[in-house]
Amino acid sequence: MKSSYTNNNARRLVILGLFIALIIIQSWVPFLGFITIGPIAMTIIPITVILSTLWLGTRDGMILGLVFGLNSLVRAWLIGNPVERMIFTSPLVSVLPRILMPLLLGLCIKYILDRFSDSTKGAVAGFIGSILNTILVLGAIGIFKPTEYIGAIDGANVSQLWPILWGIVTANGIPEAILATIITPIIFIGVNRSRR
């Protein structure tokens, strides 16, 4: 019994380590964590966090969210443009939303999605996780860095902040969520089949 627990724990740590390495690579190697299609720049790093939450559970998903957030913070500090540096060097914007996303997604999985098939669970988790990431990050900008963000937009004032942020949810968040809805179940089902 004890060796089974040790083997499962070692396996979990190896998979967690692989996910951490993948997020670091996606964060720092151009075009691996972000896909640009025309004017839309979509981040696919949340899909890695979503998959880790599906496979390893909420706690490990939150660890991956922390890694994602810390990489965002360091990237903004080292190579971000002036607006990114002003906004995303705050852990309340770059880190906190990335930890909250897998927490909320894990609750959805536990109480709602666990009764569904792998394909449905993967698709819905992909959509929910991606939308949560977008809304939580933009919400954090609106709450913690409103003047800095609106100050970077020519001719905008603070009263226009929330409509602008909701416009970004529509323009960027929805395509990201659709992409996550397609990619997440494909990977989730494929890896689950290979593990059987």
Secondary structure as the mmCIF struct_conf table of DSSP 4:
data_model
#
loop_
_struct_conf.conf_type_id
_struct_conf.id
_struct_conf.beg_label_comp_id
_struct_conf.beg_label_asym_id
_struct_conf.beg_label_seq_id
_struct_conf.end_label_comp_id
_struct_conf.end_label_asym_id
_struct_conf.end_label_seq_id
HELX_RH_AL_P HELX_RH_AL_P1 LYS A 2 TRP A 28
BEND BEND1 VAL A 29 VAL A 29
TURN_TY1_P TURN_TY1_P1 PRO A 30 LEU A 32
BEND BEND2 GLY A 33 GLY A 33
STRN STRN1 PHE A 34 ILE A 37
TURN_TY1_P TURN_TY1_P2 GLY A 38 PRO A 39
STRN STRN2 ILE A 40 THR A 43
HELX_RH_AL_P HELX_RH_AL_P2 ILE A 45 LEU A 56
HELX_RH_AL_P HELX_RH_AL_P3 THR A 58 ILE A 79
HELX_RH_AL_P HELX_RH_AL_P4 PRO A 82 PHE A 88
TURN_TY1_P TURN_TY1_P3 THR A 89 THR A 89
BEND BEND3 SER A 90 SER A 90
HELX_RH_AL_P HELX_RH_AL_P5 PRO A 91 SER A 94
TURN_TY1_P TURN_TY1_P4 VAL A 95 VAL A 95
HELX_RH_AL_P HELX_RH_AL_P6 LEU A 96 TYR A 111
TURN_TY1_P TURN_TY1_P5 ILE A 112 ILE A 112
HELX_RH_3T_P HELX_RH_3T_P1 LEU A 113 ARG A 115
BEND BEND4 PHE A 116 PHE A 116
HELX_RH_AL_P HELX_RH_AL_P7 ASP A 118 PHE A 144
BEND BEND5 LYS A 145 LYS A 145
HELX_RH_AL_P HELX_RH_AL_P8 PRO A 146 GLY A 151
TURN_TY1_P TURN_TY1_P6 ALA A 152 ALA A 152
BEND BEND6 ILE A 153 ILE A 153
TURN_TY1_P TURN_TY1_P7 ASP A 154 GLY A 155
HELX_RH_3T_P HELX_RH_3T_P2 VAL A 158 GLN A 160
HELX_RH_AL_P HELX_RH_AL_P9 LEU A 161 ILE A 168
HELX_RH_PI_P HELX_RH_PI_P1 VAL A 169 GLY A 173
HELX_RH_AL_P HELX_RH_AL_P10 ILE A 174 ARG A 195
#
